[in-house]
Amino acid sequence: MKLLFVGTHFGGGGTESHFVTLAKAMHAAGHEVAAVIRPDTPIHHGLKDSGVQLYFGVFRNAFDPRGIRAVWRACGEFRPDWIVGSFSKEYWPLAIIARLRGVKLALFKHMDYPLRPATHYFIPRLAQRFIVISNFMRDNFIARGIDPARIQILYNPLDLEYFKPDAQLRKTSREQFGYAEDDIVLGFIGAMHPDKGMLPLCDALNQAMEQMPKLKAIWVGDGLAVQDLNTKIQKGGFAPRHFWHTWAEDVRPYYAAIDMLAVPTIGRETFGRVSIEAQASGIPVLCSDNGGLPETFVPDVTGKLLPAGDVAAWRDAILEMAGDTQLRKQLQEKGRSWIAQKFSSSAIAEQLTLLLEESR
């Protein structure tokens, strides 16, 4: 098949990572892949030298002529069988161009918020494939009135050559961050917004630190709640054992340095990409029983499922995992193999191929 991916967003979050990984995976699976992207963005950097044919354009909004011209030109030159989109502001121009060009359309929805009424009604009908990234999202869109037959599920793909256990990286990362061999480090990696649950996690960590002198924490990310988190850390009595690093494009050194990852979301979590990245890197996870997070791991097999915002439950789970080397080792071993079966880029590419072929 010939697939034209369109994603001109400038960010570097989970949707952009999904876009890059999936486009590369479909190319590796033997399909001809092109992409319309914005220059000098994380998507551009991720696809450069990948073998994916690149066109440049920008959709500042749905009516941006720069994006429309770029997609129209790419369709004329590349002649795709499918246009694949991932960003809501591009849905309508892609739907119109696909219809005018006689090309099939697959649209991904990554965030679980209601669409505008016209978009909600027409887009799942105009796209031959309307794909969400978790059962949690699918159930919510069905509850909002979308025909179940029009919604498919495809999980986030993960490049297991990129995310993997690396003993040498662990050694150098822990030396760089100043961790001793017997320190137990819990990590938080992601957007620092209040609904991500960092503040109750910080309370749980401070209580656990009272009982475990070797327990430390590393916070990686940026956002509106950084100052609130810093205030809580300073008042918690264990500030020297908390470390904050702003967001980095390559988070592998942080996964390598930690012993467990916390995903403590108290708002609505659509999926939780950091959970699968951590497990692929050989790191067990502690996750809130929230939204799509339970779909990212196997409770009590590759990690622990905990009530969202329950400080006492999180404290106890942190102490249990931090104090039991054998438990962490068991969770690590199971996590990597389960991720390979469920979320590897090759497995997801195969599933997407089947989804698209079924619509022929």
C-alpha positions as CSV (number, residue, x, y, z in Angstrom):
1,M,0.0,0.0,0.0
2,K,1.0,3.6,-0.5
3,L,0.3,5.7,2.7
4,L,0.5,9.4,3.0
5,F,0.8,10.5,6.7
6,V,-0.1,14.1,7.5
7,G,1.0,15.7,10.7
8,T,2.2,19.3,10.8
9,H,2.1,19.8,14.5
10,F,5.1,21.4,16.1
11,G,5.1,19.6,19.5
12,G,7.0,16.6,20.7
13,G,4.6,14.7,22.9
14,G,2.9,11.3,22.7
15,T,0.8,12.0,19.5
16,E,4.0,13.1,17.7
17,S,5.9,10.0,18.9
18,H,3.0,7.8,17.7
19,F,3.0,9.5,14.3
20,V,6.8,9.0,13.8
21,T,7.0,5.4,15.1
22,L,4.0,4.3,13.1
23,A,5.1,5.9,9.8
24,K,8.6,4.3,10.2
25,A,7.0,0.9,11.1
26,M,4.8,0.9,8.1
27,H,7.8,1.7,5.9
28,A,9.7,-1.1,7.5
29,A,6.8,-3.5,6.9
30,G,7.2,-2.9,3.1
31,H,4.7,-0.2,2.4
32,E,5.5,3.0,0.5
33,V,5.2,5.8,2.9
34,A,5.3,9.6,2.5
35,A,4.5,12.3,5.0
36,V,3.4,16.0,5.0
37,I,5.1,17.6,8.0
38,R,6.2,20.9,9.4
39,P,9.9,21.5,8.9
40,D,12.3,21.6,11.9
41,T,10.0,19.9,14.4
42,P,10.3,16.7,16.4
43,I,8.3,14.9,13.7
44,H,10.7,16.2,11.1
45,H,13.7,15.1,13.1
46,G,12.2,11.7,13.8
47,L,11.5,11.0,10.1
48,K,14.6,12.5,8.6
49,D,16.7,9.8,7.0
50,S,14.1,7.2,7.7
51,G,13.2,6.3,4.1
52,V,9.9,8.1,4.4
53,Q,9.4,10.6,1.5
54,L,8.9,14.0,3.1
55,Y,6.7,17.0,1.9
56,F,6.6,20.2,3.9
57,G,3.5,22.2,4.8
58,V,1.8,23.8,7.8
59,F,-1.8,23.7,9.1
60,R,-2.1,26.6,11.6
61,N,-5.8,25.9,11.4
62,A,-8.1,23.9,9.2
63,F,-8.2,26.6,6.5
64,D,-4.5,27.2,6.2
65,P,-3.7,27.2,2.4
66,R,-0.1,26.2,3.1
67,G,-1.2,22.8,4.4
68,I,-3.9,22.3,1.9
69,R,-1.5,23.0,-1.0
70,A,1.1,20.6,0.5
71,V,-1.3,17.7,0.9
72,W,-2.9,18.3,-2.6
73,R,0.5,18.3,-4.2
74,A,1.6,15.2,-2.3
75,C,-1.5,13.4,-3.4
76,G,-0.8,14.4,-7.0
77,E,2.8,13.3,-7.0
78,F,2.8,10.3,-4.6
79,R,-0.7,9.0,-5.4
80,P,-1.5,7.3,-2.1
81,D,-4.0,4.6,-1.4
82,W,-4.6,6.1,2.1
83,I,-4.2,9.4,3.8
84,V,-3.5,9.0,7.5
85,G,-4.1,11.9,9.9
86,S,-3.6,12.3,13.7
87,F,-4.4,15.9,14.6
88,S,-7.9,17.2,15.0
89,K,-7.3,20.6,13.3
90,E,-6.4,18.7,10.1
91,Y,-9.4,16.4,10.0
92,W,-11.6,18.5,7.8
93,P,-9.1,19.5,5.1
94,L,-7.9,15.9,4.9
95,A,-11.5,14.6,4.7
96,I,-12.3,17.1,1.8
97,I,-9.0,16.4,0.0
98,A,-9.4,12.6,0.3
99,R,-12.9,12.9,-1.1
100,L,-11.9,15.1,-4.0
101,R,-8.8,12.9,-4.8
102,G,-10.6,9.6,-4.4
103,V,-8.3,8.5,-1.7
104,K,-9.3,6.5,1.4
105,L,-8.9,8.2,4.8
106,A,-7.8,6.9,8.2
107,L,-7.9,9.3,11.2
108,F,-6.5,8.7,14.6
109,K,-7.9,10.2,17.8
110,H,-5.5,10.4,20.6
111,M,-7.2,12.7,23.2
112,D,-10.4,11.7,24.9
113,Y,-12.4,14.9,24.7
114,P,-15.6,15.5,22.8
115,L,-15.5,16.6,19.2
116,R,-17.4,19.7,18.0
117,P,-20.9,18.6,17.0
118,A,-20.4,18.8,13.2
119,T,-17.0,17.0,13.5
120,H,-18.5,14.4,15.8
121,Y,-21.3,13.6,13.4
122,F,-19.5,13.8,10.0
123,I,-15.8,12.8,10.5
124,P,-16.3,9.2,11.6
125,R,-18.6,8.8,8.6
126,L,-16.2,10.5,6.1
127,A,-13.2,8.5,7.2
128,Q,-13.0,4.8,6.2
129,R,-11.1,4.2,9.4
130,F,-11.6,6.2,12.7
131,I,-9.1,4.8,15.1
132,V,-8.7,5.4,18.9
133,I,-5.8,4.3,21.0
134,S,-7.5,2.4,23.9
135,N,-10.7,0.5,24.8
136,F,-11.3,3.3,27.3
137,M,-11.5,5.8,24.5
138,R,-13.7,3.6,22.3
139,D,-16.2,3.1,25.1
140,N,-16.4,6.9,25.7
141,F,-17.0,7.7,22.1
142,I,-19.7,5.0,21.8
143,A,-21.3,6.6,24.9
144,R,-21.2,9.9,23.1
145,G,-23.2,8.4,20.2
146,I,-20.8,7.3,17.6
147,D,-21.7,4.0,15.9
148,P,-19.4,1.2,17.4
149,A,-18.9,-0.2,13.9
150,R,-17.2,3.1,12.9
151,I,-14.5,3.0,15.7
152,Q,-11.4,0.8,15.6
153,I,-8.7,0.4,18.3
154,L,-5.0,0.4,17.6
155,Y,-2.6,0.8,20.5
156,N,0.5,3.0,20.5
157,P,3.5,1.4,18.7
158,L,6.9,1.2,20.4
159,D,10.3,0.9,18.8
160,L,11.9,-1.9,20.9
161,E,15.3,-1.2,19.5
162,Y,15.1,2.3,20.8
163,F,13.5,1.5,24.2
164,K,15.4,-1.4,25.7
165,P,17.4,-2.3,28.9
166,D,20.9,-0.9,28.7
167,A,23.3,-1.8,31.5
168,Q,26.0,0.6,30.3
169,L,23.5,3.5,30.0
170,R,22.2,2.7,33.5
171,K,25.7,3.0,34.9
172,T,26.6,6.2,33.2
173,S,23.2,7.8,33.9
174,R,23.3,7.0,37.6
175,E,26.8,8.3,37.8
176,Q,25.8,11.5,36.0
177,F,22.7,12.1,38.3
178,G,24.7,11.3,41.4
179,Y,23.0,8.1,42.5
180,A,24.8,5.5,44.6
181,E,24.5,1.8,43.6
182,D,22.2,1.0,46.5
183,D,19.9,4.1,46.0
184,I,16.3,3.2,45.0
185,V,15.0,5.8,42.6
186,L,11.4,6.4,41.6
187,G,10.8,8.4,38.5
188,F,8.0,10.6,37.1
189,I,8.3,11.4,33.4
190,G,5.8,13.6,31.6
191,A,3.8,16.8,31.5
192,M,3.7,18.5,34.9
193,H,0.0,19.5,35.1
194,P,-2.0,19.0,38.3
195,D,-4.2,16.3,36.7
196,K,-1.1,14.2,36.2
197,G,-1.1,13.5,40.0
198,M,2.4,14.7,40.9
199,L,1.3,16.5,44.0
200,P,-0.3,13.5,45.8
201,L,2.6,11.3,44.5
202,C,5.0,13.8,46.2
203,D,3.1,13.4,49.5
204,A,3.3,9.6,49.2
205,L,7.1,9.8,48.4
206,N,7.8,12.1,51.3
207,Q,6.0,9.7,53.7
208,A,7.9,6.7,52.2
209,M,11.2,8.6,52.5
210,E,10.7,8.8,56.2
211,Q,10.9,5.0,56.4
212,M,13.5,4.4,53.7
213,P,16.6,6.5,53.7
214,K,17.9,5.3,50.4
215,L,14.7,6.2,48.5
216,K,15.1,9.1,46.0
217,A,12.9,10.7,43.3
218,I,13.6,12.2,39.9
219,W,11.0,14.4,38.2
220,V,11.3,14.9,34.5
221,G,9.1,17.3,32.6
222,D,7.7,20.8,32.6
223,G,4.3,22.4,32.9
224,L,2.0,24.5,35.0
225,A,2.5,22.6,38.2
226,V,6.3,22.8,38.5
227,Q,6.2,25.6,41.1
228,D,3.5,23.9,43.2
229,L,5.6,20.7,43.1
230,N,8.7,22.5,44.1
231,T,6.9,24.2,47.0
232,K,5.7,20.8,48.2
233,I,9.1,19.3,47.9
234,Q,10.7,22.1,49.9
235,K,8.2,21.8,52.6
236,G,8.3,18.0,52.7
237,G,11.5,17.6,54.7
238,F,13.4,15.6,52.1
239,A,14.2,18.2,49.4
240,P,17.8,17.0,48.8
241,R,16.4,13.6,47.8
242,H,14.2,15.0,45.0
243,F,15.7,16.1,41.7
244,W,14.0,17.9,38.9
245,H,15.0,17.9,35.2
246,T,13.2,19.8,32.5
247,W,11.8,17.8,29.5
248,A,14.4,16.2,27.2
249,E,13.8,14.9,23.7
250,D,15.6,11.7,24.6
251,V,14.3,10.3,27.9
252,R,16.2,7.0,27.7
253,P,18.9,8.1,30.2
254,Y,16.1,8.8,32.8
255,Y,14.5,5.4,32.3
256,A,17.9,3.8,32.7
257,A,18.6,5.6,35.9
258,I,15.4,4.7,37.8
259,D,14.2,1.6,39.5
260,M,10.5,2.1,39.0
261,L,8.2,4.6,37.2
262,A,5.1,6.2,38.7
263,V,2.2,7.2,36.5
264,P,-0.2,8.7,39.2
265,T,-2.7,10.5,37.0
266,I,-5.8,11.8,38.8
267,G,-7.4,13.4,35.7
268,R,-8.5,11.5,32.7
269,E,-5.6,9.4,31.1
270,T,-6.3,8.3,27.6
271,F,-3.5,5.7,27.4
272,G,-0.1,6.4,29.1
273,R,2.7,6.0,26.7
274,V,5.4,6.4,29.4
275,S,4.1,3.2,31.0
276,I,4.9,1.1,28.0
277,E,8.2,2.9,27.3
278,A,9.3,2.2,30.9
279,Q,8.4,-1.5,30.7
280,A,10.2,-1.9,27.4
281,S,13.3,-0.3,29.1
282,G,13.1,-2.9,31.8
283,I,11.4,-0.7,34.5
284,P,8.4,-1.8,36.5
285,V,5.5,0.6,36.8
286,L,3.1,2.0,39.4
287,C,0.0,3.2,37.7
288,S,-3.3,4.8,38.7
289,D,-6.5,2.9,38.0
290,N,-7.5,5.6,35.6
291,G,-8.8,5.7,32.0
292,G,-6.6,3.7,29.6
293,L,-3.7,3.2,32.0
294,P,-4.7,-0.4,33.0
295,E,-4.4,-1.4,29.4
296,T,-0.7,-0.5,29.3
297,F,0.5,-3.2,31.7
298,V,-0.5,-6.4,33.6
299,P,-1.3,-5.7,37.3
300,D,0.8,-7.7,39.7
301,V,2.7,-9.1,36.7
302,T,4.5,-6.2,35.1
303,G,3.5,-3.5,37.7
304,K,1.1,-2.3,40.3
305,L,-2.4,-0.8,39.8
306,L,-3.3,1.7,42.5
307,P,-6.3,4.0,43.3
308,A,-5.8,7.4,41.9
309,G,-4.9,10.1,44.4
310,D,-4.8,7.7,47.4
311,V,-1.6,8.9,49.2
312,A,-1.5,6.0,51.7
313,A,-1.9,3.3,49.0
314,W,0.8,4.9,46.9
315,R,3.2,5.2,49.9
316,D,2.7,1.5,50.8
317,A,3.2,0.4,47.2
318,I,6.4,2.5,46.8
319,L,7.8,1.0,50.0
320,E,6.9,-2.5,48.9
321,M,8.5,-2.2,45.5
322,A,11.5,-0.2,46.7
323,G,12.2,-2.7,49.5
324,D,11.9,-5.9,47.4
325,T,14.7,-6.3,44.8
326,Q,13.4,-9.7,43.8
327,L,9.9,-8.3,43.1
328,R,11.3,-5.5,40.9
329,K,13.3,-8.1,39.0
330,Q,10.3,-10.3,38.4
331,L,8.2,-7.4,37.2
332,Q,11.1,-6.2,34.9
333,E,11.4,-9.6,33.2
334,K,7.7,-10.0,32.6
335,G,7.3,-6.4,31.4
336,R,9.7,-6.4,28.5
337,S,8.3,-9.6,27.0
338,W,4.7,-8.5,27.4
339,I,5.4,-5.2,25.7
340,A,7.0,-7.0,22.8
341,Q,3.9,-9.0,22.2
342,K,1.4,-6.2,22.7
343,F,3.0,-2.9,21.5
344,S,6.0,-3.6,19.3
345,S,6.0,-1.4,16.2
346,S,6.1,-4.4,14.0
347,A,3.0,-5.9,15.7
348,I,1.1,-2.6,15.5
349,A,2.1,-2.2,11.8
350,E,0.7,-5.6,11.1
351,Q,-2.5,-4.8,12.8
352,L,-2.9,-1.5,11.0
353,T,-2.2,-3.2,7.7
354,L,-5.1,-5.6,8.4
355,L,-7.4,-2.7,9.4
356,L,-6.7,-0.9,6.1
357,E,-6.9,-4.0,3.9
358,E,-10.3,-4.9,5.4
359,S,-11.6,-1.7,3.9
360,R,-10.6,-2.4,0.4
